Amino acid sequence: MAARKQLHLNAFLFACGHHGAAWRHPASQVERLTDIAYYEELAQTAERGCFDAVFFADGHSVRDPAAGGLWFLEPLTALSAMARATERIGLVTTVSSTFYTPFHAARMLASLDHISGGRAGWNVVTSMFDAEARNHGLEEMPPHDERYSRAAEFVDVALALWDSWDADALELDRGGVFADPAKVAPIHHRGKHFLVDGPLNVPRSPQGRPVLFQAGASEQGRDLAARCAEGIYAVAYDLESAQNYYRDVKRRIRGAGRDADAVTVMPGLVTYVGSTTEEAHRKKAELDALLPVEQSIAQLSLFTHQDCSEWELDAPVPDLPPLSEFTGPQGRYDTILRIIEKDRPTVRALLGTLAAGGGHCTMIGTPESIADDIERWFHGGGADGFNLMPPIYPDALTDFVDEVVPVLQKRGLFRTEYETATLREHLSSPPQ
Amino acid sequence: MAARKQLHLNAFLFACGHHGAAWRHPASQVERLTDIAYYEELAQTAERGCFDAVFFADGHSVRDPAAGGLWFLEPLTALSAMARATERIGLVTTVSSTFYTPFHAARMLASLDHISGGRAGWNVVTSMFDAEARNHGLEEMPPHDERYSRAAEFVDVALALWDSWDADALELDRGGVFADPAKVAPIHHRGKHFLVDGPLNVPRSPQGRPVLFQAGASEQGRDLAARCAEGIYAVAYDLESAQNYYRDVKRRIRGAGRDADAVTVMPGLVTYVGSTTEEAHRKKAELDALLPVEQSIAQLSLFTHQDCSEWELDAPVPDLPPLSEFTGPQGRYDTILRIIEKDRPTVRALLGTLAAGGGHCTMIGTPESIADDIERWFHGGGADGFNLMPPIYPDALTDFVDEVVPVLQKRGLFRTEYETATLREHLSSPPQ
């Protein structure tokens, strides 16, 4: 009997949670953001829920110290420590192809793969902010095309470096040779962006190649994902957008000559779990009420090209002009229209939804109703799994692990224990 | 009563040990070189011995796979894991100022400092091999002066980034601000080598500034050390060379307007400990016997400008011309002359001494005789401590910790337990 297709789950770790006001909540652990044990405990919770992986985004600048949501520990160092506090869960780190050299990236990821016994993953990003560029020697970010051209070559070099050690290169023959020089080969890469001789100075790691993730939404991002990613982080507020993205990216994967089923597409997912729907909404409302209103309204005015300052906070959002009449950035406005159409939120609830993961799918309800929604996306061609973005840590993650995961397991959608050892195996990706 | 001046001890971790043939020894753990638990256990052994720190050197290329002595795990990731397996011992990593950006270096070190609760140290190196340059986009290494000019600016930027967060910047006031923007300040650095706006995206770490180490032997290296290092790794085969170096570098530290007593000078130290002098020599001879003879003799011929291929391996080294008549590189030849004069070794023993740490001090004997030698260097103005380079791991470290450390403790030269929490405090350096 062929194994039934299984759902995949990542926990996206971020500060006190993905809601912009999470740190203000009495249950947030904001005092522990530089404490590695905080992140270890979150990873252990996700591991208790048999998640495929935990995932760190990353950035290279400080934006608004007063408002929170800053970076704290650097992900490669943090995940190396967390590797020793966990046993099976994957450890995915974001590494920027614009600010690292491919040798550093390949080496540190291979090292993390050794330290974790084959659980390392790499979310390739090109970074975006000029403030980040100005921390790494550039006056501004290179243009989008340039960044993606560099990213594509960066990934090729990293893959070549990981392949520069044959799996059986180490002989460790005390009376003979340490490693077979014929199995540790330079790569002599000379490209548009990089000069890298190799070989890597880390022997081949348990996964051979740490698992590649990509989250690009642009044409070039999707093509890079199609060509090399084994996991894809997506953004979709509703099932229809998810299906459109899913179809498009799977088509591109097939177009790149790869097995589309072997690539896991995971939209971001914000969940509020309650024993009743009302309790779930109350959890969201509690966080939404902590948002600094003036600032959020000003941002909404910017997003909608409306003066929202006179809007009644606890009344439904007034009608907005259709997308076709909107002259600003389309993506965000489209998401706002979809949120309004799907949820009919109050102004404050809309601000809260935007403040928790922005345009990502938001499911609010009982464990059963959320499992229903997940199943609908999973079987409806919208997702192979989800990148869970708990609005507040640790509570929203604990809720999901203790309440939703058992329902998914009962339905046969999700593993009840780890049956595999490496992240690539968890994702059912072919060995590399 | 003023505290009596205390000795400082680092354990220099390197593969199977510092003897070139260590991996060939039956007691080596060569099969575990990619196993993080191996390094954790070594750090725990050093911590049992109350060492100030463990230390990783680093390199960015693979030289001779057949001969061993390769790099395995990347130090920043490895030490982050090791931080969680230890409680008090310092964790010093080498980071190259030629291949990193100062933002990456400052950030990862600050992260390690958080993860370890204030135990991070940074050995600043400029790297040296063209093979390393060709892994990071350069056809060859920049010239020595250029590298040191970059290193000096690199350190200044890193220090400024660490200082970009005031210690009390984080308010974490749930009803107010997250961090006080006035206490998280950009650095707006525009120098010859770097453009870095800052601030760092990691809040001020427990030590404020991770502890700086330097090992430069050149003029520029000594000056950089004098200006900013809190610990200095030195190379001296005998006490006289150690005293010369010690005097020179302490003079430079005072010249830079700093307190010379607050900077710990630690020559490398290779030890063979036995319950008798004979047993200690037998331990060395066992390792020396594992050296591939032809290769070592060829190297010795190169170092001495002699044809050594006809020398009797187990006879004393024949007389060599004085330094004044030698036309090759002086430093290495001078060391060879000193080894011959001090130890009257056989040819094989000379090869072994050169194969274990090269020109570093080598002490062979009982715990008491080695403690005597250490005391002589320590009280004789040659060292404030030592960077221990065990010829073979774990045995030579275990011997030192279990046999020599108790003698040093009994003599009141070394701590019997950790009385301080951070690496800077262990080193009795002033807070930064």
Boltz contact constraints between the chains, C-beta under 6 A:
constraints:
  - contact:
      token1: [A, 24]
      token2: [B, 174]
      max_distance: 6.0
  - contact:
      token1: [A, 30]
      token2: [B, 172]
      max_distance: 6.0
  - contact:
      token1: [A, 34]
      token2: [B, 114]
      max_distance: 6.0
  - contact:
      token1: [A, 36]
      token2: [B, 115]
      max_distance: 6.0
  - contact:
      token1: [A, 62]
      token2: [B, 199]
      max_distance: 6.0
  - contact:
      token1: [A, 62]
      token2: [B, 201]
      max_distance: 6.0
  - contact:
      token1: [A, 65]
      token2: [B, 179]
      max_distance: 6.0
  - contact:
      token1: [A, 65]
      token2: [B, 181]
      max_distance: 6.0
  - contact:
      token1: [A, 65]
      token2: [B, 184]
      max_distance: 6.0
  - contact:
      token1: [A, 66]
      token2: [B, 177]
      max_distance: 6.0
  - contact:
      token1: [A, 66]
      token2: [B, 178]
      max_distance: 6.0
  - contact:
      token1: [A, 66]
      token2: [B, 181]
      max_distance: 6.0
  - contact:
      token1: [A, 68]
      token2: [B, 178]
      max_distance: 6.0
  - contact:
      token1: [A, 71]
      token2: [B, 201]
      max_distance: 6.0
  - contact:
      token1: [A, 73]
      token2: [B, 111]
      max_distance: 6.0
  - contact:
      token1: [A, 73]
      token2: [B, 114]
      max_distance: 6.0
  - contact:
      token1: [A, 74]
      token2: [B, 107]
      max_distance: 6.0
  - contact:
      token1: [A, 74]
      token2: [B, 108]
      max_distance: 6.0
  - contact:
      token1: [A, 74]
      token2: [B, 111]
      max_distance: 6.0
  - contact:
      token1: [A, 76]
      token2: [B, 77]
      max_distance: 6.0
  - contact:
      token1: [A, 77]
      token2: [B, 76]
      max_distance: 6.0
  - contact:
      token1: [A, 77]
      token2: [B, 80]
      max_distance: 6.0
  - contact:
      token1: [A, 77]
      token2: [B, 108]
      max_distance: 6.0
  - contact:
      token1: [A, 77]
      token2: [B, 111]
      max_distance: 6.0
  - contact:
      token1: [A, 77]
      token2: [B, 112]
      max_distance: 6.0
  - contact:
      token1: [A, 80]
      token2: [B, 77]
      max_distance: 6.0
  - contact:
      token1: [A, 80]
      token2: [B, 80]
      max_distance: 6.0
  - contact:
      token1: [A, 80]
      token2: [B, 81]
      max_distance: 6.0
  - contact:
      token1: [A, 81]
      token2: [B, 80]
      max_distance: 6.0
  - contact:
      token1: [A, 81]
      token2: [B, 81]
      max_distance: 6.0
  - contact:
      token1: [A, 81]
      token2: [B, 84]
      max_distance: 6.0
  - contact:
      token1: [A, 81]
      token2: [B, 115]
      max_distance: 6.0
  - contact:
      token1: [A, 84]
      token2: [B, 81]
      max_distance: 6.0
  - contact:
      token1: [A, 84]
      token2: [B, 84]
      max_distance: 6.0
  - contact:
      token1: [A, 101]
      token2: [B, 136]
      max_distance: 6.0
  - contact:
      token1: [A, 103]
      token2: [B, 135]
      max_distance: 6.0
  - contact:
      token1: [A, 103]
      token2: [B, 136]
      max_distance: 6.0
  - contact:
      token1: [A, 107]
      token2: [B, 74]
      max_distance: 6.0
  - contact:
      token1: [A, 108]
      token2: [B, 74]
      max_distance: 6.0
  - contact:
      token1: [A, 108]
      token2: [B, 77]
      max_distance: 6.0
  - contact:
      token1: [A, 111]
      token2: [B, 73]
      max_distance: 6.0
  - contact:
      token1: [A, 111]
      token2: [B, 74]
      max_distance: 6.0
  - contact:
      token1: [A, 111]
      token2: [B, 77]
      max_distance: 6.0
  - contact:
      token1: [A, 112]
      token2: [B, 77]
      max_distance: 6.0
  - contact:
      token1: [A, 114]
      token2: [B, 34]
      max_distance: 6.0
  - contact:
      token1: [A, 114]
      token2: [B, 73]
      max_distance: 6.0
  - contact:
      token1: [A, 115]
      token2: [B, 36]
      max_distance: 6.0
  - contact:
      token1: [A, 115]
      token2: [B, 81]
      max_distance: 6.0
  - contact:
      token1: [A, 134]
      token2: [B, 197]
      max_distance: 6.0
  - contact:
      token1: [A, 135]
      token2: [B, 103]
      max_distance: 6.0
  - contact:
      token1: [A, 135]
      token2: [B, 196]
      max_distance: 6.0
  - contact:
      token1: [A, 135]
      token2: [B, 197]
      max_distance: 6.0
  - contact:
      token1: [A, 136]
      token2: [B, 101]
      max_distance: 6.0
  - contact:
      token1: [A, 136]
      token2: [B, 103]
      max_distance: 6.0
  - contact:
      token1: [A, 137]
      token2: [B, 195]
      max_distance: 6.0
  - contact:
      token1: [A, 172]
      token2: [B, 30]
      max_distance: 6.0
  - contact:
      token1: [A, 174]
      token2: [B, 24]
      max_distance: 6.0
  - contact:
      token1: [A, 177]
      token2: [B, 66]
      max_distance: 6.0
  - contact:
      token1: [A, 178]
      token2: [B, 66]
      max_distance: 6.0
  - contact:
      token1: [A, 178]
      token2: [B, 68]
      max_distance: 6.0
  - contact:
      token1: [A, 179]
      token2: [B, 65]
      max_distance: 6.0
  - contact:
      token1: [A, 181]
      token2: [B, 65]
      max_distance: 6.0
  - contact:
      token1: [A, 181]
      token2: [B, 66]
      max_distance: 6.0
  - contact:
      token1: [A, 184]
      token2: [B, 65]
      max_distance: 6.0
  - contact:
      token1: [A, 195]
      token2: [B, 137]
      max_distance: 6.0
  - contact:
      token1: [A, 196]
      token2: [B, 135]
      max_distance: 6.0
  - contact:
      token1: [A, 197]
      token2: [B, 134]
      max_distance: 6.0
  - contact:
      token1: [A, 197]
      token2: [B, 135]
      max_distance: 6.0
  - contact:
      token1: [A, 199]
      token2: [B, 62]
      max_distance: 6.0
  - contact:
      token1: [A, 201]
      token2: [B, 62]
      max_distance: 6.0
  - contact:
      token1: [A, 201]
      token2: [B, 71]
      max_distance: 6.0
